[in-house]
Amino acid sequence: MSLKEQKGENKLMVIRTEAPCKVIITGEHGVVHGSPGIAIPIEPTNRIVLKEKKGKPAITFKSHLGEVKLDKNLVSQGEEGPFKPFTALLRHFGTTHGFKPKGAMSIEIKADVPKGVGASASISAALSLALFQYLGKTPKTGASPEQDELWNAVQVAEEVAHSGRPSGIDAMTVLRGPTRLIRSVEAGKPKWNFQRVNVSLPRGTTLLIIDTFKGKRSSTGEMVKKVAASLGLTKPDGSVKSIAEFTSADHAKVKGFRSAFEEVSANLHKNGNVTELGSALNNNHEILMSHGASSEEIQHAIRTLRGISGVFGAKLTGAGGEGGAVIALIKKAQARKIITKLKQSGFNAFEAKPTKGAVE
């Protein structure tokens, strides 16, 4: 949505956009290494408010974490810190779409969601939509993800956030809706195969998101490298191997992630067996934990959940690490009681409400 208002002698342009978060039900870390994954978009949304008025061309980028200023050439005038993925996205629009501020512009990120629910992809999707509106352009789509201008734009920011080439499932999910990703190699290059899916939980159940943040968050890039190193899928320089470089032995190292995907996805439907799905989520978590993706607080949350009646299973979601998020499959009728018990143990939790992708 965009608005134009008259304020004195200055015309103020206001563009407001939003995009959902996402939850990976199964496949985190595995999708980086060619194992399948499933993710769905969920509320809450992250929002962008872009304002511009007459004045010296420049941008002030701000959120609850602070702010950074950029000049008319999109060069930052200070430490970019947590804004790095989004300033990279601005520069992508500068080189690819000719974006430059015409006046005094402010871009505010309105977001405060736990790590692990696709915040960077969600913010980047909302920002990309705002920038396309500002430019008066309709983003192009095509037969492949690489031809999707919105997906490519979000991937630019995600590459910075992940410290490497991300799987792409977060971007596709927040933009287009529930997604299954299976990566492969064609002509020596990684290929993305995204499929739209209809995912349902067993009747009478819902998912909770549990925030384990206690003052420190591990970066996504840091966790991707940590898990890859545990799997033995890094190069001598410490970078993560591309699946195009995998040997048959490398593919075998990801077998546990593939098995976890199959076990979880088998009951992701209305008639699914809740006990089996809960057990599959628990098993998926054990695999992730064994490769260093968990943390002390995530483990505390998992232990707490397993001691509460009405909880069928739980696992970390997203990259994990300090400040990461946990999902729990619970009996829907007991959601309020379970949220209260988690709060008594020091954890904020909310029900994951499935929604549409930003441009679905």
TORKOL-4160 file (C-alpha; in steps of 0.2 Angstrom, whole numbers, padded with zeros to 4 digits, m for minus):
360
<pt num="1" X="0000" Y="0000" Z="0000"/>
<pt num="2" X="0006" Y="0017" Z="m0004"/>
<pt num="3" X="0000" Y="0034" Z="0001"/>
<pt num="4" X="0004" Y="0052" Z="m0003"/>
<pt num="5" X="0000" Y="0066" Z="0009"/>
<pt num="6" X="0002" Y="0085" Z="0008"/>
<pt num="7" X="0012" Y="0093" Z="0022"/>
<pt num="8" X="0015" Y="0111" Z="0020"/>
<pt num="9" X="0025" Y="0114" Z="0005"/>
<pt num="10" X="0033" Y="0097" Z="0005"/>
<pt num="11" X="0025" Y="0082" Z="m0003"/>
<pt num="12" X="0027" Y="0067" Z="0009"/>
<pt num="13" X="0027" Y="0050" Z="0001"/>
<pt num="14" X="0023" Y="0035" Z="0012"/>
<pt num="15" X="0024" Y="0017" Z="0007"/>
<pt num="16" X="0019" Y="0003" Z="0019"/>
<pt num="17" X="0022" Y="m0015" Z="0015"/>
<pt num="18" X="0022" Y="m0031" Z="0025"/>
<pt num="19" X="0028" Y="m0049" Z="0024"/>
<pt num="20" X="0025" Y="m0064" Z="0035"/>
<pt num="21" X="0037" Y="m0074" Z="0045"/>
<pt num="22" X="0040" Y="m0093" Z="0042"/>
<pt num="23" X="0042" Y="m0108" Z="0052"/>
<pt num="24" X="0053" Y="m0123" Z="0045"/>
<pt num="25" X="0044" Y="m0139" Z="0051"/>
<pt num="26" X="0058" Y="m0150" Z="0045"/>
<pt num="27" X="0074" Y="m0148" Z="0035"/>
<pt num="28" X="0084" Y="m0134" Z="0043"/>
<pt num="29" X="0102" Y="m0136" Z="0040"/>
<pt num="30" X="0098" Y="m0151" Z="0029"/>
<pt num="31" X="0092" Y="m0140" Z="0015"/>
<pt num="32" X="0109" Y="m0132" Z="0013"/>
<pt num="33" X="0116" Y="m0149" Z="0009"/>
<pt num="34" X="0103" Y="m0156" Z="m0003"/>
<pt num="35" X="0091" Y="m0164" Z="0010"/>
<pt num="36" X="0072" Y="m0159" Z="0007"/>
<pt num="37" X="0063" Y="m0146" Z="0018"/>
<pt num="38" X="0046" Y="m0140" Z="0022"/>
<pt num="39" X="0042" Y="m0122" Z="0028"/>
<pt num="40" X="0025" Y="m0112" Z="0030"/>
<pt num="41" X="0022" Y="m0094" Z="0031"/>
<pt num="42" X="0015" Y="m0088" Z="0048"/>
<pt num="43" X="0009" Y="m0073" Z="0057"/>
<pt num="44" X="0016" Y="m0061" Z="0064"/>
<pt num="45" X="0021" Y="m0050" Z="0049"/>
<pt num="46" X="0036" Y="m0039" Z="0048"/>
<pt num="47" X="0033" Y="m0021" Z="0041"/>
<pt num="48" X="0042" Y="m0008" Z="0032"/>
<pt num="49" X="0037" Y="0011" Z="0032"/>
<pt num="50" X="0046" Y="0020" Z="0018"/>
<pt num="51" X="0044" Y="0039" Z="0019"/>
<pt num="52" X="0052" Y="0053" Z="0008"/>
<pt num="53" X="0050" Y="0071" Z="0007"/>
<pt num="54" X="0059" Y="0086" Z="m0002"/>
<pt num="55" X="0077" Y="0088" Z="0005"/>
<pt num="56" X="0094" Y="0082" Z="0002"/>
<pt num="57" X="0094" Y="0065" Z="m0005"/>
<pt num="58" X="0099" Y="0053" Z="0008"/>
<pt num="59" X="0092" Y="0038" Z="0018"/>
<pt num="60" X="0090" Y="0035" Z="0036"/>
<pt num="61" X="0087" Y="0016" Z="0040"/>
<pt num="62" X="0081" Y="0013" Z="0057"/>
<pt num="63" X="0073" Y="m0001" Z="0068"/>
<pt num="64" X="0072" Y="m0005" Z="0087"/>
<pt num="65" X="0090" Y="m0010" Z="0086"/>
<pt num="66" X="0096" Y="0008" Z="0081"/>
<pt num="67" X="0099" Y="0016" Z="0064"/>
<pt num="68" X="0112" Y="0019" Z="0050"/>
<pt num="69" X="0113" Y="0033" Z="0037"/>
<pt num="70" X="0117" Y="0031" Z="0019"/>
<pt num="71" X="0121" Y="0045" Z="0006"/>
<pt num="72" X="0112" Y="0047" Z="m0011"/>
<pt num="73" X="0125" Y="0034" Z="m0018"/>
<pt num="74" X="0119" Y="0021" Z="m0005"/>
<pt num="75" X="0136" Y="0023" Z="0004"/>
<pt num="76" X="0134" Y="0020" Z="0023"/>
<pt num="77" X="0139" Y="0034" Z="0034"/>
<pt num="78" X="0143" Y="0023" Z="0049"/>
<pt num="79" X="0143" Y="0005" Z="0055"/>
<pt num="80" X="0129" Y="m0005" Z="0047"/>
<pt num="81" X="0128" Y="m0019" Z="0060"/>
<pt num="82" X="0112" Y="m0028" Z="0060"/>
<pt num="83" X="0107" Y="m0018" Z="0044"/>
<pt num="84" X="0120" Y="m0026" Z="0033"/>
<pt num="85" X="0108" Y="m0038" Z="0024"/>
<pt num="86" X="0096" Y="m0024" Z="0020"/>
<pt num="87" X="0109" Y="m0011" Z="0015"/>
<pt num="88" X="0115" Y="m0024" Z="0003"/>
<pt num="89" X="0097" Y="m0026" Z="m0003"/>
<pt num="90" X="0097" Y="m0007" Z="m0006"/>
<pt num="91" X="0113" Y="m0008" Z="m0016"/>
<pt num="92" X="0106" Y="m0022" Z="m0026"/>
<pt num="93" X="0091" Y="m0012" Z="m0031"/>
<pt num="94" X="0103" Y="0002" Z="m0035"/>
<pt num="95" X="0113" Y="m0008" Z="m0048"/>
<pt num="96" X="0099" Y="m0019" Z="m0054"/>
<pt num="97" X="0084" Y="m0007" Z="m0055"/>
<pt num="98" X="0092" Y="0010" Z="m0054"/>
<pt num="99" X="0086" Y="0015" Z="m0036"/>
<pt num="100" X="0092" Y="0031" Z="m0029"/>
<pt num="101" X="0083" Y="0042" Z="m0016"/>
<pt num="102" X="0075" Y="0058" Z="m0024"/>
<pt num="103" X="0074" Y="0067" Z="m0007"/>
<pt num="104" X="0076" Y="0064" Z="0011"/>
<pt num="105" X="0070" Y="0046" Z="0014"/>
<pt num="106" X="0068" Y="0036" Z="0030"/>
<pt num="107" X="0065" Y="0017" Z="0030"/>
<pt num="108" X="0059" Y="0010" Z="0046"/>
<pt num="109" X="0059" Y="m0008" Z="0050"/>
<pt num="110" X="0044" Y="m0013" Z="0062"/>
<pt num="111" X="0049" Y="m0030" Z="0068"/>
<pt num="112" X="0052" Y="m0039" Z="0084"/>
<pt num="113" X="0051" Y="m0057" Z="0082"/>
<pt num="114" X="0061" Y="m0072" Z="0089"/>
<pt num="115" X="0076" Y="m0078" Z="0079"/>
<pt num="116" X="0072" Y="m0094" Z="0069"/>
<pt num="117" X="0056" Y="m0088" Z="0061"/>
<pt num="118" X="0063" Y="m0080" Z="0045"/>
<pt num="119" X="0065" Y="m0062" Z="0051"/>
<pt num="120" X="0078" Y="m0058" Z="0039"/>
<pt num="121" X="0068" Y="m0065" Z="0024"/>
<pt num="122" X="0052" Y="m0057" Z="0030"/>
<pt num="123" X="0060" Y="m0040" Z="0032"/>
<pt num="124" X="0069" Y="m0041" Z="0015"/>
<pt num="125" X="0053" Y="m0046" Z="0006"/>
<pt num="126" X="0043" Y="m0032" Z="0014"/>
<pt num="127" X="0058" Y="m0020" Z="0009"/>
<pt num="128" X="0059" Y="m0027" Z="m0009"/>
<pt num="129" X="0040" Y="m0024" Z="m0011"/>
<pt num="130" X="0042" Y="m0006" Z="m0005"/>
<pt num="131" X="0056" Y="m0002" Z="m0016"/>
<pt num="132" X="0047" Y="m0009" Z="m0032"/>
<pt num="133" X="0032" Y="0002" Z="m0027"/>
<pt num="134" X="0044" Y="0017" Z="m0025"/>
<pt num="135" X="0051" Y="0013" Z="m0042"/>
<pt num="136" X="0034" Y="0011" Z="m0050"/>
<pt num="137" X="0039" Y="m0007" Z="m0056"/>
<pt num="138" X="0031" Y="m0023" Z="m0056"/>
<pt num="139" X="0043" Y="m0037" Z="m0051"/>
<pt num="140" X="0045" Y="m0050" Z="m0065"/>
<pt num="141" X="0042" Y="m0069" Z="m0062"/>
<pt num="142" X="0048" Y="m0084" Z="m0073"/>
<pt num="143" X="0048" Y="m0102" Z="m0075"/>
<pt num="144" X="0063" Y="m0104" Z="m0063"/>
<pt num="145" X="0067" Y="m0096" Z="m0046"/>
<pt num="146" X="0082" Y="m0087" Z="m0054"/>
<pt num="147" X="0069" Y="m0077" Z="m0065"/>
<pt num="148" X="0059" Y="m0072" Z="m0050"/>
<pt num="149" X="0065" Y="m0054" Z="m0046"/>
<pt num="150" X="0057" Y="m0053" Z="m0029"/>
<pt num="151" X="0065" Y="m0070" Z="m0024"/>
<pt num="152" X="0082" Y="m0065" Z="m0031"/>
<pt num="153" X="0081" Y="m0048" Z="m0021"/>
<pt num="154" X="0077" Y="m0057" Z="m0005"/>
<pt num="155" X="0091" Y="m0069" Z="m0008"/>
<pt num="156" X="0104" Y="m0055" Z="m0009"/>
<pt num="157" X="0100" Y="m0050" Z="0009"/>
<pt num="158" X="0099" Y="m0068" Z="0014"/>
<pt num="159" X="0116" Y="m0071" Z="0007"/>
<pt num="160" X="0123" Y="m0058" Z="0019"/>
<pt num="161" X="0112" Y="m0064" Z="0034"/>
<pt num="162" X="0118" Y="m0082" Z="0031"/>
<pt num="163" X="0136" Y="m0078" Z="0027"/>
<pt num="164" X="0135" Y="m0088" Z="0011"/>
<pt num="165" X="0122" Y="m0094" Z="m0002"/>
<pt num="166" X="0106" Y="m0098" Z="0007"/>
<pt num="167" X="0095" Y="m0113" Z="0003"/>
<pt num="168" X="0081" Y="m0101" Z="m0003"/>
<pt num="169" X="0067" Y="m0109" Z="0006"/>
<pt num="170" X="0064" Y="m0094" Z="0018"/>
<pt num="171" X="0063" Y="m0082" Z="0003"/>
<pt num="172" X="0051" Y="m0093" Z="m0007"/>
<pt num="173" X="0040" Y="m0096" Z="0008"/>
<pt num="174" X="0037" Y="m0079" Z="0014"/>
<pt num="175" X="0034" Y="m0073" Z="m0003"/>
<pt num="176" X="0024" Y="m0087" Z="m0011"/>
<pt num="177" X="0017" Y="m0098" Z="0003"/>
<pt num="178" X="0020" Y="m0116" Z="0009"/>
<pt num="179" X="0035" Y="m0123" Z="0001"/>
<pt num="180" X="0044" Y="m0139" Z="m0001"/>
<pt num="181" X="0062" Y="m0138" Z="m0007"/>
<pt num="182" X="0073" Y="m0151" Z="m0015"/>
<pt num="183" X="0090" Y="m0146" Z="m0021"/>
<pt num="184" X="0099" Y="m0155" Z="m0034"/>
<pt num="185" X="0114" Y="m0153" Z="m0046"/>
<pt num="186" X="0111" Y="m0150" Z="m0065"/>
<pt num="187" X="0126" Y="m0147" Z="m0077"/>
<pt num="188" X="0137" Y="m0145" Z="m0062"/>
<pt num="189" X="0127" Y="m0132" Z="m0054"/>
<pt num="190" X="0115" Y="m0132" Z="m0039"/>
<pt num="191" X="0097" Y="m0131" Z="m0044"/>
<pt num="192" X="0082" Y="m0126" Z="m0034"/>
<pt num="193" X="0066" Y="m0136" Z="m0035"/>
<pt num="194" X="0053" Y="m0127" Z="m0025"/>
<pt num="195" X="0036" Y="m0135" Z="m0024"/>
<pt num="196" X="0020" Y="m0128" Z="m0018"/>
<pt num="197" X="0012" Y="m0139" Z="m0004"/>
<pt num="198" X="m0004" Y="m0141" Z="0006"/>
<pt num="199" X="0002" Y="m0144" Z="0024"/>
<pt num="200" X="m0010" Y="m0147" Z="0038"/>
<pt num="201" X="m0007" Y="m0153" Z="0056"/>
<pt num="202" X="m0017" Y="m0167" Z="0063"/>
<pt num="203" X="m0034" Y="m0163" Z="0069"/>
<pt num="204" X="m0035" Y="m0155" Z="0086"/>
<pt num="205" X="m0017" Y="m0149" Z="0086"/>
<pt num="206" X="m0008" Y="m0133" Z="0083"/>
<pt num="207" X="0010" Y="m0127" Z="0084"/>
<pt num="208" X="0018" Y="m0116" Z="0097"/>
<pt num="209" X="0033" Y="m0105" Z="0094"/>
<pt num="210" X="0044" Y="m0103" Z="0109"/>
<pt num="211" X="0057" Y="m0089" Z="0110"/>
<pt num="212" X="0073" Y="m0094" Z="0120"/>
<pt num="213" X="0082" Y="m0077" Z="0118"/>
<pt num="214" X="0091" Y="m0072" Z="0134"/>
<pt num="215" X="0101" Y="m0057" Z="0129"/>
<pt num="216" X="0112" Y="m0065" Z="0115"/>
<pt num="217" X="0108" Y="m0072" Z="0098"/>
<pt num="218" X="0120" Y="m0083" Z="0087"/>
<pt num="219" X="0120" Y="m0077" Z="0069"/>
<pt num="220" X="0113" Y="m0089" Z="0055"/>
<pt num="221" X="0129" Y="m0089" Z="0046"/>
<pt num="222" X="0139" Y="m0094" Z="0061"/>
<pt num="223" X="0127" Y="m0109" Z="0064"/>
<pt num="224" X="0127" Y="m0114" Z="0046"/>
<pt num="225" X="0146" Y="m0116" Z="0047"/>
<pt num="226" X="0145" Y="m0124" Z="0064"/>
<pt num="227" X="0133" Y="m0138" Z="0058"/>
<pt num="228" X="0142" Y="m0140" Z="0041"/>
<pt num="229" X="0159" Y="m0142" Z="0051"/>
<pt num="230" X="0151" Y="m0155" Z="0062"/>
<pt num="231" X="0145" Y="m0165" Z="0046"/>
<pt num="232" X="0162" Y="m0164" Z="0038"/>
<pt num="233" X="0155" Y="m0153" Z="0024"/>
<pt num="234" X="0167" Y="m0138" Z="0025"/>
<pt num="235" X="0182" Y="m0134" Z="0014"/>
<pt num="236" X="0200" Y="m0131" Z="0021"/>
<pt num="237" X="0197" Y="m0112" Z="0021"/>
<pt num="238" X="0182" Y="m0115" Z="0033"/>
<pt num="239" X="0168" Y="m0111" Z="0020"/>
<pt num="240" X="0153" Y="m0123" Z="0017"/>
<pt num="241" X="0154" Y="m0135" Z="0002"/>
<pt num="242" X="0142" Y="m0132" Z="m0012"/>
<pt num="243" X="0132" Y="m0148" Z="m0016"/>
<pt num="244" X="0139" Y="m0147" Z="m0033"/>
<pt num="245" X="0155" Y="m0152" Z="m0025"/>
<pt num="246" X="0148" Y="m0166" Z="m0015"/>
<pt num="247" X="0155" Y="m0184" Z="m0016"/>
<pt num="248" X="0145" Y="m0199" Z="m0013"/>
<pt num="249" X="0152" Y="m0199" Z="0004"/>
<pt num="250" X="0147" Y="m0181" Z="0007"/>
<pt num="251" X="0129" Y="m0186" Z="0002"/>
<pt num="252" X="0129" Y="m0200" Z="0014"/>
<pt num="253" X="0133" Y="m0188" Z="0029"/>
<pt num="254" X="0116" Y="m0180" Z="0026"/>
<pt num="255" X="0106" Y="m0196" Z="0027"/>
<pt num="256" X="0100" Y="m0193" Z="0044"/>
<pt num="257" X="0092" Y="m0176" Z="0039"/>
<pt num="258" X="0083" Y="m0185" Z="0024"/>
<pt num="259" X="0076" Y="m0198" Z="0036"/>
<pt num="260" X="0070" Y="m0185" Z="0048"/>
<pt num="261" X="0061" Y="m0176" Z="0033"/>
<pt num="262" X="0052" Y="m0192" Z="0028"/>
<pt num="263" X="0047" Y="m0196" Z="0046"/>
<pt num="264" X="0040" Y="m0179" Z="0049"/>
<pt num="265" X="0031" Y="m0176" Z="0032"/>
<pt num="266" X="0023" Y="m0193" Z="0033"/>
<pt num="267" X="0010" Y="m0186" Z="0046"/>
<pt num="268" X="0008" Y="m0168" Z="0040"/>
<pt num="269" X="m0010" Y="m0170" Z="0036"/>
<pt num="270" X="m0027" Y="m0169" Z="0045"/>
<pt num="271" X="m0027" Y="m0187" Z="0047"/>
<pt num="272" X="m0009" Y="m0188" Z="0053"/>
<pt num="273" X="m0005" Y="m0198" Z="0069"/>
<pt num="274" X="m0001" Y="m0185" Z="0082"/>
<pt num="275" X="0010" Y="m0197" Z="0092"/>
<pt num="276" X="0020" Y="m0202" Z="0078"/>
<pt num="277" X="0022" Y="m0184" Z="0072"/>
<pt num="278" X="0027" Y="m0179" Z="0089"/>
<pt num="279" X="0040" Y="m0193" Z="0090"/>
<pt num="280" X="0047" Y="m0188" Z="0073"/>
<pt num="281" X="0049" Y="m0170" Z="0078"/>
<pt num="282" X="0058" Y="m0176" Z="0094"/>
<pt num="283" X="0070" Y="m0187" Z="0083"/>
<pt num="284" X="0073" Y="m0172" Z="0071"/>
<pt num="285" X="0078" Y="m0162" Z="0085"/>
<pt num="286" X="0090" Y="m0175" Z="0092"/>
<pt num="287" X="0099" Y="m0175" Z="0075"/>
<pt num="288" X="0101" Y="m0156" Z="0074"/>
<pt num="289" X="0107" Y="m0156" Z="0092"/>
<pt num="290" X="0120" Y="m0169" Z="0089"/>
<pt num="291" X="0128" Y="m0158" Z="0076"/>
<pt num="292" X="0129" Y="m0143" Z="0087"/>
<pt num="293" X="0113" Y="m0133" Z="0081"/>
<pt num="294" X="0105" Y="m0132" Z="0099"/>
<pt num="295" X="0110" Y="m0122" Z="0114"/>
<pt num="296" X="0108" Y="m0122" Z="0133"/>
<pt num="297" X="0092" Y="m0112" Z="0132"/>
<pt num="298" X="0084" Y="m0122" Z="0118"/>
<pt num="299" X="0088" Y="m0138" Z="0128"/>
<pt num="300" X="0080" Y="m0130" Z="0143"/>
<pt num="301" X="0064" Y="m0126" Z="0133"/>
<pt num="302" X="0064" Y="m0144" Z="0126"/>
<pt num="303" X="0065" Y="m0152" Z="0143"/>
<pt num="304" X="0051" Y="m0140" Z="0149"/>
<pt num="305" X="0040" Y="m0144" Z="0135"/>
<pt num="306" X="0042" Y="m0163" Z="0137"/>
<pt num="307" X="0036" Y="m0162" Z="0155"/>
<pt num="308" X="0020" Y="m0153" Z="0150"/>
<pt num="309" X="0004" Y="m0163" Z="0147"/>
<pt num="310" X="m0003" Y="m0159" Z="0130"/>
<pt num="311" X="0013" Y="m0158" Z="0121"/>
<pt num="312" X="0017" Y="m0171" Z="0108"/>
<pt num="313" X="0034" Y="m0166" Z="0102"/>
<pt num="314" X="0046" Y="m0152" Z="0100"/>
<pt num="315" X="0061" Y="m0147" Z="0090"/>
<pt num="316" X="0072" Y="m0131" Z="0087"/>
<pt num="317" X="0067" Y="m0122" Z="0071"/>
<pt num="318" X="0078" Y="m0111" Z="0060"/>
<pt num="319" X="0097" Y="m0110" Z="0062"/>
<pt num="320" X="0096" Y="m0113" Z="0081"/>
<pt num="321" X="0110" Y="m0108" Z="0093"/>
<pt num="322" X="0109" Y="m0095" Z="0106"/>
<pt num="323" X="0092" Y="m0085" Z="0106"/>
<pt num="324" X="0085" Y="m0098" Z="0093"/>
<pt num="325" X="0067" Y="m0103" Z="0092"/>
<pt num="326" X="0058" Y="m0120" Z="0096"/>
<pt num="327" X="0042" Y="m0127" Z="0089"/>
<pt num="328" X="0030" Y="m0138" Z="0099"/>
<pt num="329" X="0016" Y="m0149" Z="0092"/>
<pt num="330" X="0002" Y="m0147" Z="0105"/>
<pt num="331" X="m0016" Y="m0151" Z="0109"/>
<pt num="332" X="m0025" Y="m0135" Z="0103"/>
<pt num="333" X="m0037" Y="m0135" Z="0117"/>
<pt num="334" X="m0023" Y="m0134" Z="0129"/>
<pt num="335" X="m0013" Y="m0120" Z="0121"/>
<pt num="336" X="m0017" Y="m0106" Z="0134"/>
<pt num="337" X="m0012" Y="m0118" Z="0148"/>
<pt num="338" X="0004" Y="m0123" Z="0140"/>
<pt num="339" X="0009" Y="m0105" Z="0136"/>
<pt num="340" X="0006" Y="m0100" Z="0154"/>
<pt num="341" X="0017" Y="m0115" Z="0160"/>
<pt num="342" X="0031" Y="m0110" Z="0148"/>
<pt num="343" X="0030" Y="m0092" Z="0154"/>
<pt num="344" X="0032" Y="m0098" Z="0172"/>
<pt num="345" X="0048" Y="m0106" Z="0166"/>
<pt num="346" X="0054" Y="m0090" Z="0158"/>
<pt num="347" X="0049" Y="m0093" Z="0140"/>
<pt num="348" X="0038" Y="m0082" Z="0129"/>
<pt num="349" X="0027" Y="m0092" Z="0117"/>
<pt num="350" X="0014" Y="m0089" Z="0104"/>
<pt num="351" X="0003" Y="m0099" Z="0093"/>
<pt num="352" X="0010" Y="m0101" Z="0075"/>
<pt num="353" X="m0005" Y="m0095" Z="0064"/>
<pt num="354" X="m0003" Y="m0101" Z="0046"/>
<pt num="355" X="m0005" Y="m0087" Z="0033"/>
<pt num="356" X="m0002" Y="m0083" Z="0015"/>
<pt num="357" X="0014" Y="m0078" Z="0007"/>
<pt num="358" X="0017" Y="m0059" Z="0004"/>
<pt num="359" X="0012" Y="m0061" Z="m0015"/>
<pt num="360" X="0003" Y="m0077" Z="m0015"/>
